[in-house]
């Protein structure tokens, strides 16, 4: 295993329910919209990858607000930009900490010379805010962050992981991906990369057939569930 690639939301931080969803709702309220995404509705919307895509899907389904104007792209972009700013504020408060085991695995990988990266559909600014929680030293060890609209097709399409292979100049079998969702798993497998799943709030009941292993968290001592050595062994299989 020469590279370890993390998804962001749900893997580094369990952000969806109490982070992104809250930020979307606050952005809607500030815009004067009556739209509220409750916990159950947001679970359904998570089947659509990407925040801007999620907004568009919702309003195409229920109808666009009367005052959003004819330029739906601009409306979505403005709404999503405000949502991203709110999300960064939530992350900065420390209310949503890094998930158990993340820093431990990052440290172990860096010490072993394993290259590190992030592949996510999230906005780059949101990802930067999450990586800041690791501290500047760990954040600097990530060789690349592929985020947002860097690819034309988002997960479950494998394009983002195929791009990661190009950036790393590695074969898929040389990498290990850590994801939390079926869409992420399918994207990794489509790029011929082995994938371990650490389930999150919204993904516990998804179908993870094809994953090398499924765990509820990565874990820190005394409850370590995934080690770098195990990842290396699973990648070799």
Secondary structure, 3 states (H helix, E strand, C coil): CCEEEECCECCCECCHHHHHHHHHHHHHHHCCCCCCCCHHHHHHHCCCCCHHHHHHHHHHHHCCCCCCCCCHHHHHHHHHHHHHHHHHHHHHCCCCCECCCHHHHHHHHHHCCCEEEEECCCCHHHHHHHHHCCCHHHHCCEEEEECCCCCCCCCCCCHHHHHHHHHHCCCHHHEEEEECCHHHHHHHHHCCCEEEEECCCCCCCCCCCCCCEEECCCCCCCCCCCCHHHHHHHHHC
